[in-house]
């Protein structure tokens, strides 16, 4: 249940009559109801607001009574999926008593009446998540004890930010939102509202503000029409996601079949599948139908689709007579997964750096990291320039990957497509890895100190019992751990010596070196790379064991695919700020799974080991998904539906 509170204190415009004859405060209350608030209350002062917050059981929306905005702006704020607590931020010029805002990476990092490096002005409205309600009540009491000039809602927001509450900024694009203080300002704001078609603006807003080159010019130019049609027929984002998956699977089948008509048809289906992949997000933003399940499903479906396409390309290349078609598909999947792991953790690093005081980041500024950071900021701000698009394209985002696959497979064949993906992916990985390493050393943020390192390392019970080697950091140990499997894989690819299986235990021992850093503090400037390094070590070991044991390439691909689903589940939950998978402890950890594969290799039953362990992990993954998204939410709903002490509701 969402409670909206209109705070009139310090806002003389609250009683101004609007064009419809009602007061501005009354119109704002009606707008919050249309925006989705279950209950709307008025608060005369901050003490009354604190009392109302104390009775709330769901999110609370607080707004001043001087806000003139499209209802869509309020709805977007109330339903924003970026975080539990979100504040409206405007580009209006600062006024007396208004709170200026400084934000980084979409997070409000400072708020106050005078900020020399402000990036915006508080818009007089915020949505506060349930977990932050105690902080909101405390901020209201603190602001009430130190009354200042200007609207009370500004003092409240400044106090909330000072308490360290993580607040995300919600910017207004295409629509209109202004804070007014007199009849002339109200008249001008209402004229601006009338000059915008609210529905057309919402449809345009469904498209991401910044996307990659291919998506911007070859998809988003017409996908909003598909979004509008899907909304009209009542199609939901999840249904569109499933249609996108079906098209990608059909494209993969056509790539596997081979022949020019099939390859061209597959390329067209792949493109249409990517269009729908964009539409599902646009539809969610247009209809404001967001859910944790939908966000998780979209992330997982994107990766599953891409890797099924790699499988189709690998089979097609092998079927056409190239011996190592499956090997290229496995390499592309492994490379892309490790890249995604570094992308995720670098994003977490940047978010964490933005939340920390500048005095604790980088040790004083200067140096190449500082210059790279400034250069990147300049390029990102120069939207539409050649340097901007080069920067966004060189990192090989998903739109460019789909485009490259579709073009190369249609014009050439699956082999060329896989080679092209590997070459561009490797260059992009080298480019981003080098620059991010330099920038991360400048930021010097121990990001893994803020999360459950054991969970996101994917350690099992064996790693927890290994001794800790402290002179060497966890990243050094993780990189060293990957060298043994890499050497074994190279030897297996270069020779057909069946005796290599007796080197599997040696490679395993080297791999287990990564477990020696499990209990160490992950507070180095580059320790955000530890999860990706451990993923690389485990994948390389599984591939090497499969090659040494003579397992079918498709079986090796399938096993690594299941591992990637497990690891993407962890990163998706990290990005969505969700708890660990319910059955995570039954996944054995990277070291436990590797030990089992090593035993299968020694016993000469690698294929059986891969198939059995892969099936076990897949069943566990599906069961964990059902528990997390069906069983546990239903159980929680039943518990909250019955008041404490039993009896019927009400």
C-alpha positions in Angstrom: 0.0 0.0 0.0 1.5 3.3 -1.1 0.9 6.4 0.9 1.2 9.9 -0.6 1.7 12.9 1.7 1.3 16.4 0.5 3.3 18.7 2.7 2.1 22.3 2.5 4.4 23.9 5.1 6.6 26.6 3.7 4.8 26.6 0.3 2.5 29.6 -0.1 1.6 28.5 -3.6 -0.4 25.6 -2.1 -3.5 27.6 -1.9 -3.3 29.2 -5.4 -6.2 28.4 -7.7 -5.4 26.4 -10.8 -7.1 26.8 -14.2 -9.7 24.3 -13.2 -10.6 26.3 -10.1 -9.2 23.9 -7.5 -6.2 24.7 -5.3 -2.8 23.6 -6.4 -2.6 21.3 -3.3 -5.9 19.7 -4.0 -5.0 19.1 -7.7 -1.7 17.6 -6.6 -3.5 15.2 -4.2 -5.8 14.1 -7.1 -2.8 13.6 -9.4 -1.1 11.3 -6.8 -4.2 9.1 -6.7 -4.2 8.9 -10.5 -0.5 8.1 -10.4 -1.2 5.0 -8.3 -1.1 6.1 -4.6 -3.5 4.0 -2.5 -4.0 6.8 0.1 -3.3 10.5 0.0 -3.0 12.5 3.1 -2.1 16.2 3.8 0.5 17.2 6.5 0.5 20.6 7.9 4.1 20.3 9.2 7.0 18.0 9.5 6.0 16.6 12.9 2.6 15.5 11.4 4.5 14.0 8.5 6.7 12.0 10.9 3.6 10.7 12.6 2.1 9.6 9.3 5.3 7.9 8.2 5.3 5.9 11.5 1.9 4.3 10.5 2.9 3.4 7.0 3.3 -0.2 5.9 4.4 0.4 2.3 6.3 3.0 0.3 5.7 6.6 1.1 5.6 9.5 -1.4 6.2 13.0 -0.1 5.7 16.1 -2.1 5.6 19.7 -1.5 2.4 21.6 -2.5 4.1 23.9 -5.0 4.7 21.3 -7.7 3.1 21.6 -11.1 3.7 18.6 -13.3 2.1 16.1 -15.7 0.5 13.2 -13.9 2.9 11.0 -15.9 5.9 12.6 -14.1 4.4 11.6 -10.8 3.5 8.1 -12.0 7.1 7.6 -13.3 8.5 8.7 -9.9 6.0 6.5 -8.0 6.9 3.4 -10.2 10.6 4.0 -10.8 12.4 0.6 -10.8 15.9 2.1 -10.2 15.7 1.8 -6.4 13.5 1.9 -3.3 14.1 5.6 -2.7 13.9 8.0 -5.6 13.8 11.8 -5.8 12.5 14.1 -8.5 15.4 16.3 -9.8 14.8 19.3 -12.1 17.0 21.6 -14.2 15.1 24.7 -13.0 17.3 27.6 -11.8 17.8 27.5 -8.0 15.5 29.7 -5.9 15.6 30.9 -2.3 15.1 28.0 0.1 15.2 25.3 -2.6 17.6 22.4 -2.3 20.4 21.9 -4.9 21.4 18.4 -5.8 24.7 16.8 -6.9 24.4 13.4 -8.4 26.7 10.8 -9.8 25.7 7.8 -11.9 22.0 8.6 -11.1 22.6 8.6 -7.4 22.1 11.7 -5.2 25.4 12.1 -3.3 24.8 15.6 -1.8 21.9 17.9 -1.2 21.8 21.4 0.3 20.8 25.0 -0.3 24.1 26.0 -1.8 26.3 23.5 -3.8 28.9 25.0 -6.1 29.0 21.8 -8.2 25.3 21.1 -8.2 23.9 19.1 -11.2 20.2 19.9 -10.5 17.5 21.1 -8.2 15.3 19.0 -6.0 11.9 18.8 -7.6 9.9 18.8 -4.4 8.8 15.1 -4.5 10.3 11.8 -3.5 9.3 8.2 -3.1 10.8 6.4 -0.1 11.0 2.7 0.2 9.8 0.7 3.2 13.4 0.0 4.4 14.1 3.8 4.4 11.0 4.9 6.3 12.8 5.0 9.7 15.3 7.3 8.1 12.5 9.5 6.6 10.9 9.9 10.0 14.2 10.7 11.6 14.9 13.3 8.9 11.5 14.9 9.4 12.1 15.3 13.1 15.6 16.7 12.5 14.3 19.1 9.9 11.5 20.2 12.2 14.0 20.9 14.9 16.0 23.1 12.6 13.5 25.1 10.6 14.9 26.9 7.6 13.6 29.4 5.0 11.7 27.9 2.1 9.5 24.8 1.7 9.6 22.2 4.4 10.0 19.4 1.9 13.4 20.8 0.9 14.7 20.7 4.4 13.3 17.2 4.8 15.1 16.0 1.7 18.4 17.6 2.7 18.2 16.0 6.1 17.4 12.6 4.6 20.4 12.8 2.3 22.6 13.9 5.2 21.6 10.7 7.0 23.3 8.7 4.2 20.1 7.3 2.6 20.8 5.9 -0.9 18.6 8.0 -3.1 18.4 7.8 -6.9 17.6 10.8 -9.1 14.6 10.8 -11.3 15.1 13.3 -14.2 12.2 14.8 -16.2 12.5 14.4 -20.0 9.9 15.5 -22.6 7.3 16.0 -20.0 6.9 19.1 -17.7 7.5 19.6 -14.0 8.1 22.9 -12.3 7.9 24.3 -8.8 6.0 27.6 -8.5 5.8 30.4 -6.0 3.3 32.9 -7.3 0.3 33.1 -9.8 2.6 34.1 -12.7 4.8 31.1 -12.2 1.7 28.9 -11.9 0.2 30.3 -15.1 3.5 29.7 -17.0 3.8 26.2 -15.8 0.2 25.3 -16.7 0.8 26.7 -20.2 3.9 24.5 -20.5 1.8 21.5 -19.4 -0.8 22.2 -22.1 1.8 22.4 -24.8 2.9 18.7 -24.4 1.0 15.6 -25.6 1.4 13.4 -22.5 0.8 10.1 -24.2 3.2 10.8 -27.1 5.8 11.9 -24.7 5.4 8.7 -22.6 5.8 6.6 -25.7 9.0 8.4 -26.7 10.2 8.1 -23.1 9.9 4.3 -23.3 13.0 4.3 -25.4 16.3 4.4 -23.5 17.8 7.8 -23.4 21.3 6.4 -24.3 21.7 3.2 -26.2 24.2 1.7 -28.6 24.5 2.9 -32.2 22.7 0.0 -33.9 19.8 0.0 -31.5 19.4 3.8 -31.7 19.3 4.0 -35.5 18.1 0.6 -36.6 15.7 -0.5 -33.9 14.4 2.4 -31.8 13.4 4.4 -34.8 10.4 2.1 -35.3 10.1 -0.2 -32.2 7.9 2.3 -30.3 5.1 1.6 -32.8 5.4 -2.1 -31.9 5.4 -1.1 -28.3 2.2 0.9 -28.8 0.5 -2.0 -30.6 1.5 -4.4 -27.9 0.0 -2.2 -25.2 -3.2 -1.8 -27.2 -3.7 -5.6 -27.5 -2.8 -6.1 -23.8 0.5 -7.9 -24.4 2.7 -7.8 -21.3 6.5 -7.4 -21.2 7.0 -11.0 -20.1 5.0 -12.3 -23.1 7.2 -10.1 -25.5 10.3 -11.5 -23.8 9.1 -15.1 -24.5 8.4 -14.2 -28.2 11.9 -12.8 -28.5 13.3 -16.1 -27.1 11.3 -18.1 -29.6 12.6 -16.0 -32.5 16.2 -16.4 -31.3 15.7 -20.2 -30.9 14.2 -20.4 -34.4 17.2 -18.4 -35.8 19.6 -20.7 -34.1 17.9 -23.7 -35.7 18.2 -22.1 -39.1 21.9 -21.4 -38.5 22.4 -25.0 -37.6 20.5 -26.2 -40.7 22.7 -24.2 -43.1 22.2 -23.2 -46.7 21.8 -19.6 -47.9 18.0 -19.4 -47.6 18.1 -20.7 -44.0 21.0 -18.5 -43.0 19.3 -15.3 -44.4 16.0 -16.3 -42.8 17.8 -16.9 -39.5 19.5 -13.5 -39.7 16.1 -11.8 -40.3 14.6 -13.7 -37.3 17.5 -12.8 -35.2 17.1 -9.1 -36.0 13.3 -9.3 -35.3 14.1 -11.1 -32.0 16.4 -8.3 -31.0 13.7 -5.7 -31.8 11.3 -7.6 -29.5 14.1 -7.7 -26.9 14.1 -3.9 -27.0 10.3 -3.8 -27.0 9.8 -5.7 -23.8 11.7 -3.0 -21.9 10.0 -0.2 -23.8 6.6 -1.8 -23.0 7.4 -2.1 -19.3 8.4 1.6 -19.2 5.4 2.7 -21.3 2.8 0.8 -19.2 4.8 1.1 -16.0 4.5 -2.6 -15.4 7.8 -3.3 -13.5 8.5 -6.3 -11.4 11.6 -8.0 -9.9 10.6 -11.1 -11.7 10.4 -9.3 -15.1 13.8 -7.7 -14.6 15.4 -11.0 -13.7 13.7 -12.8 -16.5 14.8 -10.2 -19.1 18.4 -10.5 -17.9 18.4 -14.2 -18.0 16.6 -14.5 -21.3 19.1 -12.1 -23.0 22.0 -14.4 -22.1 20.2 -17.6 -22.8 19.2 -16.4 -26.3 22.7 -15.3 -27.2 24.2 -18.6 -26.2 21.6 -20.7 -27.9 22.5 -18.7 -31.1 26.2 -19.5 -30.5 25.2 -23.2 -30.2 23.3 -22.9 -33.6 26.4 -21.3 -35.2 28.7 -23.9 -33.7 26.6 -26.8 -34.9 26.2 -25.1 -38.3 30.0 -24.6 -38.7 30.7 -28.2 -37.7 28.0 -29.5 -40.0 29.6 -27.6 -42.8 32.9 -29.4 -42.3 34.8 -27.2 -39.9 36.2 -29.4 -37.2 36.3 -26.7 -34.5 32.9 -25.1 -34.9 31.8 -26.2 -31.4 35.1 -25.1 -29.9 34.6 -21.6 -31.3 31.0 -21.5 -29.9 32.3 -22.5 -26.5 35.1 -19.9 -26.6 32.6 -17.2 -27.6 30.3 -18.1 -24.7 33.1 -18.2 -22.2 34.6 -14.9 -23.3 31.2 -13.2 -23.3 30.3 -14.5 -19.8 33.6 -13.4 -18.3 33.2 -10.0 -20.0 29.8 -9.6 -18.5 31.1 -10.5 -15.0 33.6 -7.7 -15.3 31.0 -5.3 -16.6 28.7 -6.1 -13.7 31.3 -5.6 -11.1 32.8 -2.5 -12.6 29.3 -1.0 -12.5 29.0 -1.9 -8.8 32.5 -0.4 -8.3 31.4 2.9 -9.9 28.2 3.0 -7.9 30.1 2.4 -4.7 32.6 5.1 -5.6 29.9 7.6 -6.3 28.4 7.1 -2.8 31.7 7.7 -1.0 33.2 11.0 0.0 35.7 12.3 -2.6 38.4 12.5 0.1 38.4 8.7 0.4 38.6 8.0 -3.3 41.8 8.0 -5.2 44.0 9.5 -2.7 44.0 13.0 -3.9 43.3 13.0 -7.6 45.7 13.5 -10.5 47.4 10.8 -12.5 46.3 8.8 -15.5 43.2 7.4 -13.8 41.9 10.9 -13.0 42.6 12.0 -16.6 40.9 9.0 -18.1 37.9 9.6 -15.8 37.6 13.2 -16.9 38.0 12.3 -20.6 35.3 9.6 -20.3 32.9 12.1 -18.7 33.5 14.6 -21.5 32.9 12.0 -24.2 29.7 10.8 -22.5 28.4 14.3 -22.3 29.0 15.0 -26.0 26.1 12.8 -27.1 25.8 12.2 -30.9 29.5 13.1 -31.6 31.8 10.7 -33.4 33.8 10.1 -30.3 30.6 9.4 -28.3 29.5 6.7 -30.8 32.9 5.2 -31.1 33.2 4.8 -27.3 29.8 3.1 -27.2 30.4 0.9 -30.2 34.0 -0.3 -29.5 32.9 -2.1 -26.3 30.8 -4.4 -28.4 27.4 -4.1 -26.8 24.5 -6.5 -27.4 23.0 -4.5 -30.4 26.3 -4.6 -32.2 26.8 -8.3 -31.4 23.3 -9.1 -32.9 24.0 -7.0 -35.9 27.4 -8.5 -36.5 26.1 -12.1 -36.2 23.1 -11.4 -38.5 25.2 -9.7 -41.2 28.1 -12.2 -41.2 25.9 -15.3 -41.2 23.7 -13.9 -43.9 26.5 -12.8 -46.2 29.0 -15.6 -45.3 28.5 -18.5 -43.0 28.4 -19.5 -39.3 32.2 -20.0 -39.1 32.8 -16.4 -40.2 30.2 -15.2 -37.7 31.8 -16.9 -34.8 35.3 -15.8 -35.7 34.1 -12.2 -36.1 32.4 -12.3 -32.6 35.5 -13.7 -31.0 37.9 -11.1 -32.6 35.7 -8.1 -31.8 34.9 -9.5 -28.4 38.5 -10.1 -27.5 39.6 -6.6 -28.7 36.7 -5.0 -26.7 37.6 -7.0 -23.6 41.3 -5.8 -23.9 40.2 -2.2 -24.4 37.7 -2.1 -21.5 39.9 -4.2 -19.3 42.9 -1.9 -19.6 41.0 1.4 -19.2 38.9 0.1 -16.3 41.9 -1.2 -14.5 43.6 2.2 -14.7 40.5 4.0 -13.6 39.8 1.5 -10.8 43.3 2.0 -9.4 42.5 5.7 -9.3 39.2 5.2 -7.5 40.6 2.7 -5.0 37.3 1.5 -3.8 37.1 -1.9 -2.0 33.8 -2.8 -3.6 33.7 -6.4 -2.4 33.7 -5.2 1.2 30.1 -4.0 0.6 28.7 -7.3 -0.6 28.7 -10.9 0.4 32.1 -11.9 -1.1 31.5 -15.6 -0.4 28.3 -15.6 -2.3 29.5 -13.8 -5.3 32.8 -15.6 -5.4 30.5 -18.7 -5.6 32.6 -20.4 -2.9 31.5 -23.9 -1.7 32.2 -25.7 1.5 35.7 -26.7 0.5 36.9 -23.2 -0.2 35.6 -22.2 3.2 37.9 -24.7 4.9 41.0 -23.9 3.0 43.7 -21.8 4.8 44.0 -18.1 3.9 47.2 -17.0 2.3 47.5 -13.3 3.2 50.7 -12.0 1.5 49.0 -12.6 -1.8 45.7 -10.9 -2.5 42.6 -12.8 -3.6 42.9 -11.4 -7.2 46.4 -12.7 -7.6 45.4 -16.1 -6.3 42.3 -16.2 -8.6 44.4 -15.4 -11.6 47.0 -18.0 -10.7 44.2 -20.5 -10.2 43.1 -20.0 -13.8 46.6 -20.7 -15.2 46.6 -24.4 -14.4 43.3 -25.2 -16.3 44.4 -22.9 -19.2 47.7 -24.8 -19.5 45.9 -28.2 -19.5 43.4 -27.0 -22.1 46.2 -25.8 -24.4 48.0 -29.1 -24.0 44.8 -31.0 -24.7 44.1 -29.1 -27.9 47.7 -29.5 -29.2 48.0 -33.2 -28.5 45.9 -36.3 -28.5 47.7 -37.9 -25.6 45.2 -39.9 -23.5 47.7 -39.7 -20.6 46.8 -36.1 -20.1 44.0 -37.2 -17.8 46.6 -37.8 -15.1 47.5 -34.1 -15.3 43.9 -33.2 -14.4 44.6 -33.5 -10.6 47.6 -31.2 -11.1 45.4 -28.6 -12.8 42.8 -29.0 -10.1 45.4 -28.3 -7.4 46.4 -25.2 -9.2 42.8 -24.2 -9.6 42.2 -24.6 -5.9 44.8 -21.9 -5.3 41.9 -19.5 -5.9 40.3 -20.9 -2.7 43.2 -19.7 -0.6 41.9 -16.1 -0.9 38.3 -17.0 0.1 38.7 -15.7 3.7 40.9 -12.7 2.9 39.6 -9.1 2.8 38.7 -8.2 -0.7 39.7 -4.6 -0.3 42.2 -4.0 -3.1 41.5 -1.6 -5.9 41.2 -4.4 -8.4 39.5 -7.1 -6.3 36.3 -6.4 -8.2 37.9 -8.7 -10.8 38.0 -11.7 -8.5 34.5 -13.1 -9.5 35.3 -12.9 -13.2 38.8 -14.6 -12.7 37.2 -17.4 -10.7 34.5 -17.9 -13.4 37.3 -18.1 -16.1 39.2 -20.6 -14.0 36.2 -22.9 -13.5 35.0 -22.7 -17.1 38.5 -23.4 -18.5 38.9 -26.4 -16.1 35.5 -27.9 -17.2 36.4 -27.4 -20.9 39.9 -28.9 -20.4 38.5 -31.9 -18.5 35.9 -32.4 -21.3 38.6 -32.2 -24.0 41.0 -34.5 -22.2 38.2 -37.0 -21.5 37.0 -37.0 -25.1 33.5 -35.7 -24.3 31.3 -34.5 -27.1 31.7 -30.8 -27.8 28.0 -30.2 -27.5 28.1 -31.8 -24.1 30.9 -29.5 -23.0 29.0 -26.5 -24.4 25.8 -27.6 -22.5 27.6 -28.0 -19.2 29.3 -24.5 -19.4 25.9 -23.1 -20.5 24.3 -24.4 -17.3 27.2 -22.8 -15.3 26.7 -19.5 -17.0 23.0 -19.5 -16.0 23.9 -20.1 -12.4 26.4 -17.3 -12.4 24.1 -14.9 -14.3 21.5 -15.6 -11.7 23.9 -14.3 -9.1 24.8 -11.1 -11.0 21.2 -10.4 -11.8 20.3 -10.6 -8.2 23.2 -8.4 -7.3 22.0 -5.8 -9.9 18.4 -6.0 -8.6 19.6 -6.0 -5.0 17.9 -9.3 -4.2 18.8 -12.1 -1.8 20.8 -15.2 -2.7 19.1 -18.0 -4.7 17.2 -20.3 -2.2 19.2 -23.4 -3.2 22.5 -21.7 -3.6 24.3 -23.8 -1.0 23.4 -27.0 -2.9 25.3 -25.8 -6.0 28.6 -27.1 -4.4 30.7 -24.0 -5.2 33.2 -23.6 -8.1 35.7 -25.7 -6.3 33.3 -28.5 -5.4 32.0 -28.9 -8.9 35.6 -28.9 -10.2 36.6 -31.6 -7.8 33.7 -33.8 -9.0 34.7 -33.3 -12.6 38.3 -34.2 -11.8 37.2 -37.4 -10.1 35.1 -38.3 -13.2 38.2 -37.7 -15.4 40.4 -39.9 -13.3 37.7 -42.6 -13.4 37.5 -42.3 -17.2 33.9 -41.2 -17.2 34.1 -37.5 -18.1 31.0 -37.6 -20.4 28.9 -39.2 -17.6 30.3 -36.7 -15.1 29.5 -33.7 -17.2 26.0 -34.9 -18.0 25.2 -35.9 -14.5 26.6 -32.8 -12.8 25.1 -30.5 -15.5 21.7 -32.1 -15.1 21.9 -31.8 -11.3 22.8 -28.1 -11.6 20.1 -27.4 -14.1 17.4 -29.1 -12.0 18.6 -27.2 -9.0 18.5 -23.9 -11.0 15.0 -24.5 -12.1 13.9 -25.5 -8.6 15.6 -22.4 -7.2 13.7 -20.2 -9.7 10.4 -21.8 -8.8 11.1 -21.4 -5.1 12.3 -17.8 -5.4 9.5 -16.5 -7.7 6.5 -18.7 -7.1 6.6 -20.6 -3.8 8.2 -18.1 -1.4 6.3 -15.1 -2.6 3.0 -17.0 -2.3 3.9 -18.1 1.2 4.8 -14.5 2.1 1.5 -13.2 0.7 -0.4 -15.7 2.8 1.5 -14.7 5.9 0.9 -10.9 5.4 -2.7 -11.5 4.6 -3.4 -12.9 8.1 -3.0 -10.4 11.0 -0.7 -11.4 13.9 -2.6 -13.5 16.4 -4.8 -15.1 13.7 -8.4 -14.3 12.9 -9.8 -12.8 9.7 -8.4 -9.6 8.1 -10.0 -6.4 9.3 
